[in-house]
Amino acid sequence: MTNGEYLLKQLHKRYTIKENDIGADERMDKGLMHFRVKSYEIKELGHFCLFDMTGMFGLMKMETAVLSVWKKDVPLLNADVIAVSGKKTVMAEFYDTLLKERGEDWEKACLSVKEKDSDLEDYTSGEHWYDSLLYSCRYAKKTKAKETRADESVRKILDIFLDHLKEAEDCEEEAKKEKIRSFAQGLLDHGGPAVDQVKKMFGEEKAKTLILKHMYGIE
């Protein structure tokens, strides 16, 4: 079970989920790169997307899970795993799209998980326009592909966030969607590692559909 599949399983236990029919966009292929997209509506929360890619005859694999919540005032969640030639990067990132002030208890709990893995190598990807929106409890570590410690830590962080969701305040949906839209549009306008790659391979329009509709569920 991947980290994204784990998150989807936990969401199924707690909420009412319906998979969307996204037609031909479920499978996108370009040369040796093969993308698969799953999109879900969560009645009590908003939107979930599971996006995976395999390339170079299976030597490169990537999974991105996106939880885009507009019925609760919580941040965006992206959970990623990138595996290439025996090495792996494991991430769980939260982006500030809140309408009100942030709470701290769940963030501190996530930081505690992160600090226990301080001996693992950090993953960095340079500076990006969205860095100011990233929570400090962001988990991003590099390990060997067969090691599971980082994945176990990410799942602990996901569990902490799911518990926070139960207690989070309801919010005005349209206002929250606009905050999410602003972030998603920023990816299209200013770039991001995965978005830049999709643009290059499939063009602007396909990237727009993938980001705004399938990944963040706001169109």
PyRosetta script that sets phi, psi and omega in degrees:
from pyrosetta import init, pose_from_sequence

init()
pose = pose_from_sequence("MTNGEYLLKQLHKRYTIKENDIGADERMDKGLMHFRVKSYEIKELGHFCLFDMTGMFGLMKMETAVLSVWKKDVPLLNADVIAVSGKKTVMAEFYDTLLKERGEDWEKACLSVKEKDSDLEDYTSGEHWYDSLLYSCRYAKKTKAKETRADESVRKILDIFLDHLKEAEDCEEEAKKEKIRSFAQGLLDHGGPAVDQVKKMFGEEKAKTLILKHMYGIE")
pose.set_psi(1, 129.3)
pose.set_omega(1, 177.8)
pose.set_phi(2, -80.9)
pose.set_psi(2, 169.6)
pose.set_omega(2, 178.3)
pose.set_phi(3, -63.6)
pose.set_psi(3, -38.9)
pose.set_omega(3, 177.4)
pose.set_phi(4, -65.1)
pose.set_psi(4, -41.3)
pose.set_omega(4, 176.9)
pose.set_phi(5, -65.3)
pose.set_psi(5, -36.7)
pose.set_omega(5, 176.0)
pose.set_phi(6, -60.8)
pose.set_psi(6, -46.5)
pose.set_omega(6, 179.5)
pose.set_phi(7, -62.0)
pose.set_psi(7, -43.2)
pose.set_omega(7, 179.0)
pose.set_phi(8, -61.7)
pose.set_psi(8, -42.0)
pose.set_omega(8, 178.7)
pose.set_phi(9, -60.7)
pose.set_psi(9, -43.7)
pose.set_omega(9, 179.6)
pose.set_phi(10, -66.4)
pose.set_psi(10, -37.3)
pose.set_omega(10, 176.8)
pose.set_phi(11, -64.7)
pose.set_psi(11, -40.0)
pose.set_omega(11, 178.2)
pose.set_phi(12, -60.3)
pose.set_psi(12, -33.6)
pose.set_omega(12, -179.7)
pose.set_phi(13, -68.8)
pose.set_psi(13, -25.7)
pose.set_omega(13, -170.2)
pose.set_phi(14, -108.7)
pose.set_psi(14, -25.8)
pose.set_omega(14, -169.1)
pose.set_phi(15, -134.5)
pose.set_psi(15, 171.7)
pose.set_omega(15, 177.9)
pose.set_phi(16, -93.8)
pose.set_psi(16, 114.9)
pose.set_omega(16, -172.3)
pose.set_phi(17, -121.8)
pose.set_psi(17, 136.5)
pose.set_omega(17, 177.3)
pose.set_phi(18, -129.3)
pose.set_psi(18, 126.3)
pose.set_omega(18, 178.3)
pose.set_phi(19, -75.6)
pose.set_psi(19, 137.0)
pose.set_omega(19, 178.7)
pose.set_phi(20, -85.8)
pose.set_psi(20, 146.3)
pose.set_omega(20, 172.1)
pose.set_phi(21, -89.3)
pose.set_psi(21, 108.1)
pose.set_omega(21, -177.8)
pose.set_phi(22, -108.2)
pose.set_psi(22, 14.6)
pose.set_omega(22, 172.4)
pose.set_phi(23, 61.2)
pose.set_psi(23, -137.2)
pose.set_omega(23, -175.6)
pose.set_phi(24, -65.4)
pose.set_psi(24, -19.5)
pose.set_omega(24, -179.8)
pose.set_phi(25, -68.3)
pose.set_psi(25, -11.2)
pose.set_omega(25, 179.1)
pose.set_phi(26, -67.1)
pose.set_psi(26, -26.1)
pose.set_omega(26, 179.1)
pose.set_phi(27, -130.1)
pose.set_psi(27, 119.8)
pose.set_omega(27, 178.4)
pose.set_phi(28, -129.9)
pose.set_psi(28, 124.6)
pose.set_omega(28, -176.8)
pose.set_phi(29, -126.1)
pose.set_psi(29, 141.6)
pose.set_omega(29, 177.1)
pose.set_phi(30, -147.5)
pose.set_psi(30, 107.2)
pose.set_omega(30, -178.2)
pose.set_phi(31, 60.2)
pose.set_psi(31, -122.5)
pose.set_omega(31, -178.9)
pose.set_phi(32, -92.3)
pose.set_psi(32, 6.6)
pose.set_omega(32, -178.1)
pose.set_phi(33, -104.1)
pose.set_psi(33, 128.9)
pose.set_omega(33, -176.1)
pose.set_phi(34, -126.9)
pose.set_psi(34, 120.8)
pose.set_omega(34, -176.2)
pose.set_phi(35, -112.4)
pose.set_psi(35, 140.6)
pose.set_omega(35, 175.8)
pose.set_phi(36, -129.6)
pose.set_psi(36, 132.7)
pose.set_omega(36, -174.2)
pose.set_phi(37, -125.4)
pose.set_psi(37, 130.7)
pose.set_omega(37, 173.1)
pose.set_phi(38, -123.4)
pose.set_psi(38, 133.4)
pose.set_omega(38, -176.4)
pose.set_phi(39, -126.7)
pose.set_psi(39, 136.8)
pose.set_omega(39, -174.9)
pose.set_phi(40, -136.3)
pose.set_psi(40, 144.4)
pose.set_omega(40, 169.5)
pose.set_phi(41, -102.3)
pose.set_psi(41, 133.1)
pose.set_omega(41, 178.2)
pose.set_phi(42, -111.0)
pose.set_psi(42, 111.0)
pose.set_omega(42, -170.7)
pose.set_phi(43, -53.0)
pose.set_psi(43, -42.8)
pose.set_omega(43, -173.8)
pose.set_phi(44, -87.7)
pose.set_psi(44, -8.0)
pose.set_omega(44, -173.8)
pose.set_phi(45, -126.4)
pose.set_psi(45, -58.4)
pose.set_omega(45, -173.2)
pose.set_phi(46, 159.3)
pose.set_psi(46, -105.5)
pose.set_omega(46, -167.7)
pose.set_phi(47, -141.0)
pose.set_psi(47, 146.1)
pose.set_omega(47, 175.5)
pose.set_phi(48, -135.5)
pose.set_psi(48, 140.7)
pose.set_omega(48, 177.7)
pose.set_phi(49, -133.3)
pose.set_psi(49, 139.6)
pose.set_omega(49, 174.7)
pose.set_phi(50, -122.3)
pose.set_psi(50, 119.5)
pose.set_omega(50, -171.6)
pose.set_phi(51, -128.2)
pose.set_psi(51, 122.2)
pose.set_omega(51, 178.1)
pose.set_phi(52, -133.2)
pose.set_psi(52, 155.3)
pose.set_omega(52, -177.4)
pose.set_phi(53, -138.6)
pose.set_psi(53, 140.2)
pose.set_omega(53, 170.2)
pose.set_phi(54, -125.5)
pose.set_psi(54, 145.4)
pose.set_omega(54, -179.6)
pose.set_phi(55, -152.5)
pose.set_psi(55, 171.4)
pose.set_omega(55, 178.4)
pose.set_phi(56, 51.1)
pose.set_psi(56, 47.0)
pose.set_omega(56, 177.1)
pose.set_phi(57, 57.9)
pose.set_psi(57, 36.1)
pose.set_omega(57, 176.5)
pose.set_phi(58, 91.8)
pose.set_psi(58, -3.2)
pose.set_omega(58, 179.2)
pose.set_phi(59, -73.4)
pose.set_psi(59, -20.4)
pose.set_omega(59, 177.9)
pose.set_phi(60, -124.0)
pose.set_psi(60, 130.1)
pose.set_omega(60, 177.8)
pose.set_phi(61, -136.4)
pose.set_psi(61, 143.8)
pose.set_omega(61, 178.5)
pose.set_phi(62, -141.8)
pose.set_psi(62, 141.1)
pose.set_omega(62, 172.8)
pose.set_phi(63, -134.2)
pose.set_psi(63, 134.6)
pose.set_omega(63, 173.9)
pose.set_phi(64, -126.3)
pose.set_psi(64, 127.9)
pose.set_omega(64, 173.5)
pose.set_phi(65, -114.1)
pose.set_psi(65, 129.5)
pose.set_omega(65, -177.6)
pose.set_phi(66, -123.1)
pose.set_psi(66, 123.9)
pose.set_omega(66, 174.4)
pose.set_phi(67, -111.6)
pose.set_psi(67, 109.2)
pose.set_omega(67, -175.5)
pose.set_phi(68, -109.8)
pose.set_psi(68, 101.8)
pose.set_omega(68, -172.4)
pose.set_phi(69, -105.0)
pose.set_psi(69, 123.5)
pose.set_omega(69, 176.6)
pose.set_phi(70, -121.7)
pose.set_psi(70, 4.0)
pose.set_omega(70, 175.6)
pose.set_phi(71, -101.6)
pose.set_psi(71, -8.7)
pose.set_omega(71, 176.0)
pose.set_phi(72, -128.7)
pose.set_psi(72, 147.7)
pose.set_omega(72, -178.2)
pose.set_phi(73, -88.1)
pose.set_psi(73, 76.8)
pose.set_omega(73, 179.9)
pose.set_phi(74, -129.0)
pose.set_psi(74, 163.8)
pose.set_omega(74, 179.9)
pose.set_phi(75, -75.1)
pose.set_psi(75, 166.4)
pose.set_omega(75, 169.2)
pose.set_phi(76, -68.8)
pose.set_psi(76, 146.5)
pose.set_omega(76, 176.7)
pose.set_phi(77, -123.5)
pose.set_psi(77, 126.4)
pose.set_omega(77, 169.9)
pose.set_phi(78, -120.2)
pose.set_psi(78, 128.8)
pose.set_omega(78, 175.0)
pose.set_phi(79, -121.9)
pose.set_psi(79, 123.8)
pose.set_omega(79, -173.2)
pose.set_phi(80, -127.6)
pose.set_psi(80, 147.2)
pose.set_omega(80, 168.9)
pose.set_phi(81, -135.2)
pose.set_psi(81, 128.0)
pose.set_omega(81, 177.8)
pose.set_phi(82, -126.1)
pose.set_psi(82, 120.8)
pose.set_omega(82, -179.1)
pose.set_phi(83, -120.6)
pose.set_psi(83, 126.1)
pose.set_omega(83, -179.1)
pose.set_phi(84, -140.4)
pose.set_psi(84, 120.8)
pose.set_omega(84, 171.8)
pose.set_phi(85, 48.6)
pose.set_psi(85, 49.5)
pose.set_omega(85, 174.3)
pose.set_phi(86, 86.9)
pose.set_psi(86, -1.8)
pose.set_omega(86, 177.3)
pose.set_phi(87, -118.1)
pose.set_psi(87, 154.9)
pose.set_omega(87, -172.6)
pose.set_phi(88, -141.9)
pose.set_psi(88, 140.2)
pose.set_omega(88, 171.7)
pose.set_phi(89, -114.8)
pose.set_psi(89, 129.0)
pose.set_omega(89, -176.5)
pose.set_phi(90, -122.7)
pose.set_psi(90, 128.8)
pose.set_omega(90, -174.1)
pose.set_phi(91, -138.8)
pose.set_psi(91, 149.6)
pose.set_omega(91, 166.3)
pose.set_phi(92, -140.0)
pose.set_psi(92, 118.2)
pose.set_omega(92, -173.4)
pose.set_phi(93, -127.6)
pose.set_psi(93, 140.7)
pose.set_omega(93, 178.2)
pose.set_phi(94, -118.2)
pose.set_psi(94, 133.6)
pose.set_omega(94, -179.1)
pose.set_phi(95, -116.9)
pose.set_psi(95, 133.9)
pose.set_omega(95, -174.8)
pose.set_phi(96, -74.2)
pose.set_psi(96, 106.8)
pose.set_omega(96, 172.7)
pose.set_phi(97, -125.3)
pose.set_psi(97, 27.9)
pose.set_omega(97, -174.5)
pose.set_phi(98, -75.2)
pose.set_psi(98, 152.3)
pose.set_omega(98, 174.6)
pose.set_phi(99, -92.1)
pose.set_psi(99, -24.5)
pose.set_omega(99, -179.5)
pose.set_phi(100, -123.6)
pose.set_psi(100, -172.8)
pose.set_omega(100, -179.0)
pose.set_phi(101, -69.5)
pose.set_psi(101, 151.9)
pose.set_omega(101, -178.4)
pose.set_phi(102, -80.2)
pose.set_psi(102, 145.5)
pose.set_omega(102, 168.2)
pose.set_phi(103, -87.4)
pose.set_psi(103, 165.1)
pose.set_omega(103, -173.6)
pose.set_phi(104, -119.6)
pose.set_psi(104, -21.2)
pose.set_omega(104, -172.2)
pose.set_phi(105, -59.0)
pose.set_psi(105, -48.8)
pose.set_omega(105, -178.5)
pose.set_phi(106, -68.3)
pose.set_psi(106, -33.4)
pose.set_omega(106, 177.5)
pose.set_phi(107, -64.1)
pose.set_psi(107, -42.2)
pose.set_omega(107, 178.8)
pose.set_phi(108, -62.6)
pose.set_psi(108, -38.6)
pose.set_omega(108, 178.5)
pose.set_phi(109, -64.2)
pose.set_psi(109, -40.0)
pose.set_omega(109, 177.2)
pose.set_phi(110, -66.3)
pose.set_psi(110, -40.8)
pose.set_omega(110, 178.2)
pose.set_phi(111, -61.3)
pose.set_psi(111, -36.9)
pose.set_omega(111, 179.0)
pose.set_phi(112, -62.4)
pose.set_psi(112, -41.1)
pose.set_omega(112, 176.3)
pose.set_phi(113, -63.2)
pose.set_psi(113, -45.5)
pose.set_omega(113, -179.5)
pose.set_phi(114, -60.6)
pose.set_psi(114, -43.4)
pose.set_omega(114, -176.9)
pose.set_phi(115, -65.6)
pose.set_psi(115, -29.7)
pose.set_omega(115, 178.1)
pose.set_phi(116, -67.2)
pose.set_psi(116, -19.1)
pose.set_omega(116, 178.8)
pose.set_phi(117, -106.6)
pose.set_psi(117, 27.1)
pose.set_omega(117, -176.9)
pose.set_phi(118, -64.2)
pose.set_psi(118, -19.6)
pose.set_omega(118, 178.9)
pose.set_phi(119, -79.4)
pose.set_psi(119, -14.3)
pose.set_omega(119, 176.9)
pose.set_phi(120, -79.5)
pose.set_psi(120, 149.8)
pose.set_omega(120, -177.6)
pose.set_phi(121, -69.2)
pose.set_psi(121, 131.2)
pose.set_omega(121, 177.0)
pose.set_phi(122, -74.2)
pose.set_psi(122, 147.2)
pose.set_omega(122, 171.8)
pose.set_phi(123, -98.0)
pose.set_psi(123, 130.9)
pose.set_omega(123, 175.0)
pose.set_phi(124, -131.1)
pose.set_psi(124, 147.0)
pose.set_omega(124, -178.6)
pose.set_phi(125, -130.0)
pose.set_psi(125, 26.0)
pose.set_omega(125, 179.7)
pose.set_phi(126, 83.4)
pose.set_psi(126, -171.4)
pose.set_omega(126, -178.6)
pose.set_phi(127, -90.0)
pose.set_psi(127, 143.4)
pose.set_omega(127, 179.3)
pose.set_phi(128, -137.9)
pose.set_psi(128, 158.8)
pose.set_omega(128, -177.1)
pose.set_phi(129, -62.1)
pose.set_psi(129, -26.5)
pose.set_omega(129, -175.3)
pose.set_phi(130, -93.1)
pose.set_psi(130, 5.5)
pose.set_omega(130, -176.0)
pose.set_phi(131, -56.7)
pose.set_psi(131, -35.1)
pose.set_omega(131, -178.5)
pose.set_phi(132, -69.0)
pose.set_psi(132, -16.9)
pose.set_omega(132, 179.8)
pose.set_phi(133, -90.9)
pose.set_psi(133, -12.7)
pose.set_omega(133, -177.0)
pose.set_phi(134, -75.2)
pose.set_psi(134, 136.2)
pose.set_omega(134, 175.4)
pose.set_phi(135, -75.0)
pose.set_psi(135, 148.5)
pose.set_omega(135, -179.2)
pose.set_phi(136, -68.5)
pose.set_psi(136, -17.6)
pose.set_omega(136, 178.7)
pose.set_phi(137, -82.6)
pose.set_psi(137, 8.4)
pose.set_omega(137, 173.7)
pose.set_phi(138, -49.6)
pose.set_psi(138, 131.4)
pose.set_omega(138, 178.3)
pose.set_phi(139, -109.9)
pose.set_psi(139, 123.2)
pose.set_omega(139, 179.2)
pose.set_phi(140, -149.9)
pose.set_psi(140, 105.1)
pose.set_omega(140, -174.6)
pose.set_phi(141, -131.1)
pose.set_psi(141, 151.8)
pose.set_omega(141, 177.1)
pose.set_phi(142, -109.8)
pose.set_psi(142, 131.3)
pose.set_omega(142, 179.8)
pose.set_phi(143, -142.4)
pose.set_psi(143, -178.8)
pose.set_omega(143, 170.3)
pose.set_phi(144, -77.5)
pose.set_psi(144, 150.8)
pose.set_omega(144, -173.1)
pose.set_phi(145, -58.5)
pose.set_psi(145, -34.6)
pose.set_omega(145, -175.3)
pose.set_phi(146, -86.0)
pose.set_psi(146, -9.5)
pose.set_omega(146, 179.5)
pose.set_phi(147, -76.2)
pose.set_psi(147, 142.6)
pose.set_omega(147, -174.4)
pose.set_phi(148, -112.6)
pose.set_psi(148, -5.5)
pose.set_omega(148, -173.9)
pose.set_phi(149, -58.5)
pose.set_psi(149, -46.4)
pose.set_omega(149, -179.2)
pose.set_phi(150, -64.7)
pose.set_psi(150, -38.6)
pose.set_omega(150, 177.6)
pose.set_phi(151, -63.8)
pose.set_psi(151, -41.1)
pose.set_omega(151, 178.2)
pose.set_phi(152, -62.6)
pose.set_psi(152, -38.7)
pose.set_omega(152, 179.1)
pose.set_phi(153, -67.1)
pose.set_psi(153, -41.7)
pose.set_omega(153, 177.9)
pose.set_phi(154, -61.6)
pose.set_psi(154, -39.4)
pose.set_omega(154, -180.0)
pose.set_phi(155, -67.0)
pose.set_psi(155, -33.3)
pose.set_omega(155, 173.3)
pose.set_phi(156, -63.3)
pose.set_psi(156, -42.2)
pose.set_omega(156, 178.5)
pose.set_phi(157, -64.4)
pose.set_psi(157, -41.2)
pose.set_omega(157, 177.5)
pose.set_phi(158, -61.8)
pose.set_psi(158, -41.0)
pose.set_omega(158, 178.5)
pose.set_phi(159, -63.5)
pose.set_psi(159, -40.7)
pose.set_omega(159, 178.0)
pose.set_phi(160, -61.1)
pose.set_psi(160, -43.6)
pose.set_omega(160, -179.5)
pose.set_phi(161, -67.3)
pose.set_psi(161, -38.9)
pose.set_omega(161, 177.9)
pose.set_phi(162, -63.5)
pose.set_psi(162, -38.1)
pose.set_omega(162, 175.4)
pose.set_phi(163, -64.8)
pose.set_psi(163, -38.4)
pose.set_omega(163, 177.2)
pose.set_phi(164, -63.4)
pose.set_psi(164, -36.6)
pose.set_omega(164, 179.8)
pose.set_phi(165, -58.3)
pose.set_psi(165, -37.5)
pose.set_omega(165, -178.3)
pose.set_phi(166, -62.6)
pose.set_psi(166, -32.4)
pose.set_omega(166, -175.7)
pose.set_phi(167, -97.2)
pose.set_psi(167, -10.8)
pose.set_omega(167, -173.5)
pose.set_phi(168, -67.3)
pose.set_psi(168, 149.5)
pose.set_omega(168, -180.0)
pose.set_phi(169, -71.6)
pose.set_psi(169, 144.7)
pose.set_omega(169, 168.6)
pose.set_phi(170, -66.8)
pose.set_psi(170, 157.6)
pose.set_omega(170, 179.8)
pose.set_phi(171, -143.9)
pose.set_psi(171, 171.3)
pose.set_omega(171, 179.4)
pose.set_phi(172, -74.2)
pose.set_psi(172, 116.3)
pose.set_omega(172, -168.7)
pose.set_phi(173, -61.2)
pose.set_psi(173, -45.8)
pose.set_omega(173, -175.2)
pose.set_phi(174, -66.3)
pose.set_psi(174, -38.4)
pose.set_omega(174, 177.8)
pose.set_phi(175, -64.6)
pose.set_psi(175, -40.5)
pose.set_omega(175, 179.9)
pose.set_phi(176, -68.8)
pose.set_psi(176, -38.9)
pose.set_omega(176, 177.6)
pose.set_phi(177, -61.0)
pose.set_psi(177, -36.7)
pose.set_omega(177, 179.3)
pose.set_phi(178, -65.5)
pose.set_psi(178, -36.3)
pose.set_omega(178, 176.4)
pose.set_phi(179, -64.9)
pose.set_psi(179, -42.4)
pose.set_omega(179, 179.1)
pose.set_phi(180, -67.7)
pose.set_psi(180, -41.5)
pose.set_omega(180, 178.2)
pose.set_phi(181, -59.2)
pose.set_psi(181, -40.8)
pose.set_omega(181, 179.9)
pose.set_phi(182, -61.1)
pose.set_psi(182, -41.9)
pose.set_omega(182, 178.4)
pose.set_phi(183, -66.1)
pose.set_psi(183, -48.7)
pose.set_omega(183, -177.5)
pose.set_phi(184, -62.4)
pose.set_psi(184, -41.2)
pose.set_omega(184, 178.3)
pose.set_phi(185, -65.8)
pose.set_psi(185, -33.8)
pose.set_omega(185, 176.0)
pose.set_phi(186, -60.8)
pose.set_psi(186, -37.3)
pose.set_omega(186, 176.2)
pose.set_phi(187, -62.0)
pose.set_psi(187, -40.8)
pose.set_omega(187, 179.6)
pose.set_phi(188, -70.7)
pose.set_psi(188, -39.9)
pose.set_omega(188, -175.8)
pose.set_phi(189, -78.6)
pose.set_psi(189, -39.7)
pose.set_omega(189, -171.6)
pose.set_phi(190, -112.2)
pose.set_psi(190, -10.7)
pose.set_omega(190, 173.5)
pose.set_phi(191, 95.3)
pose.set_psi(191, 167.3)
pose.set_omega(191, 177.0)
pose.set_phi(192, -172.8)
pose.set_psi(192, 155.4)
pose.set_omega(192, -174.5)
pose.set_phi(193, -52.3)
pose.set_psi(193, -49.4)
pose.set_omega(193, -177.8)
pose.set_phi(194, -73.3)
pose.set_psi(194, -41.0)
pose.set_omega(194, -178.3)
pose.set_phi(195, -62.7)
pose.set_psi(195, -42.6)
pose.set_omega(195, 179.7)
pose.set_phi(196, -60.5)
pose.set_psi(196, -38.7)
pose.set_omega(196, 179.9)
pose.set_phi(197, -67.5)
pose.set_psi(197, -43.0)
pose.set_omega(197, 179.1)
pose.set_phi(198, -64.0)
pose.set_psi(198, -42.4)
pose.set_omega(198, 177.3)
pose.set_phi(199, -57.7)
pose.set_psi(199, -45.0)
pose.set_omega(199, -177.5)
pose.set_phi(200, -62.8)
pose.set_psi(200, -40.1)
pose.set_omega(200, -175.4)
pose.set_phi(201, -85.8)
pose.set_psi(201, -36.8)
pose.set_omega(201, -171.0)
pose.set_phi(202, -119.2)
pose.set_psi(202, -8.8)
pose.set_omega(202, 178.3)
pose.set_phi(203, 94.6)
pose.set_psi(203, 168.0)
pose.set_omega(203, -174.7)
pose.set_phi(204, -62.9)
pose.set_psi(204, -45.1)
pose.set_omega(204, -174.9)
pose.set_phi(205, -66.2)
pose.set_psi(205, -42.2)
pose.set_omega(205, 178.8)
pose.set_phi(206, -66.1)
pose.set_psi(206, -38.9)
pose.set_omega(206, 178.1)
pose.set_phi(207, -63.3)
pose.set_psi(207, -40.1)
pose.set_omega(207, 179.0)
pose.set_phi(208, -62.4)
pose.set_psi(208, -44.3)
pose.set_omega(208, 178.6)
pose.set_phi(209, -63.7)
pose.set_psi(209, -44.3)
pose.set_omega(209, -178.6)
pose.set_phi(210, -61.5)
pose.set_psi(210, -46.5)
pose.set_omega(210, -174.7)
pose.set_phi(211, -74.8)
pose.set_psi(211, -56.0)
pose.set_omega(211, -172.9)
pose.set_phi(212, -72.6)
pose.set_psi(212, -40.7)
pose.set_omega(212, -174.5)
pose.set_phi(213, -92.0)
pose.set_psi(213, -55.8)
pose.set_omega(213, -171.9)
pose.set_phi(214, -79.6)
pose.set_psi(214, -45.0)
pose.set_omega(214, -174.0)
pose.set_phi(215, -79.5)
pose.set_psi(215, -45.6)
pose.set_omega(215, -175.2)
pose.set_phi(216, -107.9)
pose.set_psi(216, -8.3)
pose.set_omega(216, 169.8)
pose.set_phi(217, 65.6)
pose.set_psi(217, 31.4)
pose.set_omega(217, -175.9)
pose.set_phi(218, -111.5)
pose.set_psi(218, 11.6)
pose.set_omega(218, 172.3)
pose.set_phi(219, -139.0)
pose.dump_pdb("model.pdb")
